[in-house]
Amino acid sequence: MKDSIAVIGVGVIGGAIINSLLKSGYEGKVTAAEIQLEKVRELEKLGIAVTSDNRKAAKESDVVFLCVKPNVLKTVLKEIRKEVEGKLVVSTAAAVTVGFCKRVVPKARFVRIMPNVAILVQESFTAYCCDDDVTKEDREKIKEVLDVMGRSMEIEERYMDAVTAVSGSGPGYLSVIVEALTYAGLKVGLPRDLALISAAQAVLGTAKLVLETGQSAAQIRDSVTTPGGTTVEAIYEVEGSGIRQALMRAVEAATKKSEKIRKQWE
């Protein structure tokens, strides 16, 4: 894919999308549109076109990423309405449905994506859903771009609230676990940097085992749990803490919150 891409709104997610494209060696033109131009001057040095004119960025691009907050999405869509007619528009605005976007700009083709903060290191899981006008070619294009940022999967939009709770908020839960493991390491005498690195790498390595070997989480747990060993002793304590139920309640609460926010938009 060598289409021209515009990223409107160069905050955490918008900036991460641009940096992912740079790291992948993307050959198409990339434009960063940001009101505060000083935020994108470093990108300009790396070969990214920069502008504070959203209309200009949208007009000169084939694919437009809207990385703005939900409360300003409608305003931006109205601003670039004519420039994105007949084009593929990708929205990162949490909880805002493709139907809402379509009502504002009926002649554009919309994809809604839900990445997470791991997009900063090209390890995001990004779920996405498309409106009915998105073509097979569009789907191939967006899949190619999103896979540069980690892993992606097209889903039905009705699953977006749950994915937001599991994956979008997931780094928040896992950060608590990494922090807890780090402090556990400190408690048993590890230096702080060793405790942090070993805890974080354990989480990363376990995730890669699931994704790359096809093993279930239970299979991985059983493979390191030997009779009378250290792991079974630790698992006994973990299960007694109620952490499994706490995480399930957390995801359920986050899903309900996402549904509530979405209904406000609908």
C-alpha positions in Angstrom: 0.0 0.0 0.0 1.4 3.4 -1.0 -1.7 5.6 -0.5 -1.3 9.0 1.0 -2.3 9.0 4.6 -3.3 12.0 6.8 -3.3 11.8 10.5 -5.5 14.5 12.0 -4.7 15.0 15.7 -1.1 14.1 16.7 -1.5 13.2 20.3 -0.5 9.9 21.9 -2.4 7.6 19.4 -1.9 9.8 16.3 1.8 10.2 17.0 2.2 6.5 17.6 0.4 5.7 14.3 2.9 8.0 12.5 5.9 6.6 14.2 4.7 3.0 13.4 4.5 3.9 9.8 8.0 5.5 9.9 9.5 2.4 11.5 7.9 0.1 9.0 9.4 2.1 6.1 6.0 3.1 4.7 6.5 4.3 1.2 3.4 6.5 0.8 3.1 10.2 1.8 2.2 10.8 5.4 0.8 14.1 6.6 0.4 15.2 10.2 -2.3 17.7 10.9 -2.1 19.4 14.2 -3.2 22.8 15.5 -0.1 23.2 17.6 2.6 22.9 14.9 5.4 22.9 17.4 4.3 19.4 18.5 5.1 18.0 15.0 8.2 19.8 14.0 10.3 16.8 14.9 8.2 14.7 12.6 8.8 17.2 9.8 12.6 16.5 10.2 11.8 12.8 9.6 10.1 13.4 6.3 6.5 13.8 7.4 4.5 16.6 5.9 3.0 18.8 8.6 0.1 21.3 8.5 -2.4 23.0 10.8 -5.0 22.9 8.1 -7.2 19.8 8.5 -9.0 20.4 5.2 -5.7 20.6 3.3 -4.5 17.4 4.9 -7.7 15.5 4.1 -7.9 16.8 0.6 -4.4 15.7 -0.3 -4.7 12.2 1.2 -6.4 8.9 0.2 -6.9 7.6 3.8 -7.6 9.9 6.7 -7.0 8.9 10.4 -9.0 10.9 12.9 -7.2 10.7 16.2 -9.2 13.3 18.0 -11.2 13.2 21.2 -14.8 12.1 21.0 -16.1 15.5 22.0 -14.5 17.2 19.0 -15.0 14.4 16.4 -18.2 15.8 15.0 -16.7 19.3 14.6 -13.7 17.9 12.7 -15.9 15.7 10.5 -18.1 18.7 9.6 -14.9 20.7 8.8 -13.5 18.1 6.4 -16.9 16.8 5.1 -16.3 17.7 1.4 -12.6 16.7 1.4 -13.3 13.1 2.6 -16.3 12.3 0.4 -15.6 9.0 -1.3 -12.5 8.3 0.9 -11.6 5.9 3.7 -11.8 7.5 7.1 -10.5 5.8 10.2 -11.7 6.9 13.6 -9.9 6.2 16.9 -12.5 8.0 19.0 -13.6 5.7 21.8 -17.3 4.7 22.0 -18.3 6.7 18.9 -20.0 4.3 16.4 -19.5 4.1 12.7 -23.2 5.0 12.4 -22.6 8.3 14.2 -19.8 9.2 11.8 -21.8 8.1 8.8 -24.7 10.4 9.7 -22.3 13.3 9.7 -20.5 12.4 6.4 -22.7 9.9 4.5 -20.5 9.8 1.5 -17.3 8.7 3.3 -16.4 5.1 4.2 -15.7 4.6 7.9 -13.6 2.3 9.9 -13.7 2.5 13.7 -10.6 1.2 15.5 -9.8 0.4 19.1 -6.0 0.2 19.7 -4.3 0.3 23.1 -1.4 2.2 24.5 1.0 -0.6 23.4 0.7 1.0 19.9 3.6 3.2 21.2 5.9 0.1 20.8 4.1 -1.5 17.9 2.5 -4.2 20.1 -1.1 -3.1 20.2 -4.0 -5.3 19.7 -6.3 -3.2 17.5 -9.9 -4.3 16.9 -11.7 -2.6 14.1 -15.1 -2.6 12.4 -16.3 -1.2 9.1 -19.4 0.4 7.7 -21.3 -1.4 4.9 -19.7 0.8 2.2 -16.1 -0.3 3.1 -14.8 -2.4 0.2 -12.6 -5.6 0.2 -9.7 -3.4 -1.0 -10.3 -1.0 1.8 -10.2 -3.8 4.3 -6.9 -5.1 2.9 -5.4 -1.6 3.2 -6.5 -1.0 6.7 -5.4 -4.4 7.8 -1.9 -3.8 6.4 -1.6 -0.5 8.2 -2.9 -1.7 11.5 -0.7 -4.8 11.5 2.3 -2.5 11.4 1.2 -1.4 14.9 0.9 -4.8 16.4 -1.9 -7.3 15.7 -5.4 -6.5 14.4 -8.7 -8.2 13.8 -11.9 -7.1 12.2 -14.9 -7.7 14.6 -18.6 -7.0 14.7 -19.2 -3.6 16.2 -21.4 -5.0 19.0 -18.2 -6.5 20.5 -16.4 -3.1 20.7 -17.5 -2.3 24.3 -16.1 -5.6 25.5 -12.9 -5.3 23.5 -12.4 -1.8 25.0 -12.7 -3.3 28.4 -10.4 -6.3 27.8 -7.8 -4.9 25.4 -8.1 -1.1 25.5 -8.0 -1.0 29.3 -5.9 -4.1 29.5 -2.5 -2.4 29.9 -3.9 -0.7 33.0 -4.7 -4.0 34.7 -1.4 -5.5 33.7 0.5 -2.5 34.9 -1.0 -3.2 38.4 0.2 -6.8 38.1 3.7 -5.8 36.9 3.9 -3.3 39.8 2.8 -5.9 42.3 5.4 -8.4 41.0 8.0 -5.8 41.2 7.2 -5.0 44.8 7.2 -8.7 45.5 10.7 -8.9 44.1 11.8 -6.1 46.4 10.2 -7.9 49.4 12.4 -10.9 48.8 15.5 -8.9 48.3 15.9 -8.2 44.5 17.4 -4.8 43.4 14.7 -2.5 42.0 15.8 -2.6 38.3 16.1 -6.4 38.4 12.7 -6.8 40.0 11.0 -4.6 37.4 12.7 -6.1 34.4 12.1 -9.7 35.5 8.5 -8.9 36.2 7.8 -7.1 33.0 9.6 -9.7 30.8 7.7 -12.5 32.5 4.4 -10.8 31.4 5.7 -10.2 27.9 7.1 -13.7 27.5 3.9 -15.4 28.7 1.9 -13.4 26.2 4.3 -14.4 23.4 3.9 -18.0 24.4 0.1 -17.8 24.0 0.3 -15.9 20.7 3.2 -17.7 19.0 2.9 -21.4 20.2 -0.9 -21.6 20.4 -0.8 -22.9 24.0 -3.6 -21.9 26.3 -2.9 -20.0 29.5 -3.8 -23.1 31.4 -1.3 -25.2 29.5 1.5 -22.7 30.1 0.6 -22.6 33.8 0.7 -26.4 34.0 4.0 -26.6 32.2 5.8 -24.7 34.9 3.9 -26.2 37.9 5.7 -29.3 39.2 4.6 -31.4 42.2 5.8 -29.9 45.5 7.6 -27.0 43.6 7.7 -23.3 44.1 5.1 -22.4 41.4 2.3 -24.5 42.9 3.0 -22.9 46.3 2.7 -19.5 44.7 -0.4 -20.3 42.7 -2.1 -21.5 45.9 -1.6 -18.0 47.4 -2.7 -16.2 44.1 -5.9 -18.2 43.8 -6.7 -17.5 47.4 -6.4 -13.8 46.8 -9.4 -13.6 44.5 -7.4 -12.0 41.7 -9.2 -14.0 39.0 -12.6 -12.8 40.1 -11.3 -9.2 40.6 -10.1 -9.1 37.0 -13.4 -10.5 35.7 -15.3 -7.9 37.7 -13.0 -5.2 36.4 -13.6 -6.1 32.8 -17.4 -6.3 33.4 -17.4 -2.9 35.0 -15.3 -1.4 32.2 -17.7 -2.9 29.6 -20.7 -1.4 31.2 -19.0 2.0 31.4 -18.1 1.8 27.7 -21.8 0.9 26.9 -23.0 3.8 28.9 -20.7 6.3 27.1 -21.6 4.8 23.7 -25.3 5.2 24.4 -24.8 8.9 25.1 -23.5 9.2 21.6 -26.2 7.1 20.0 
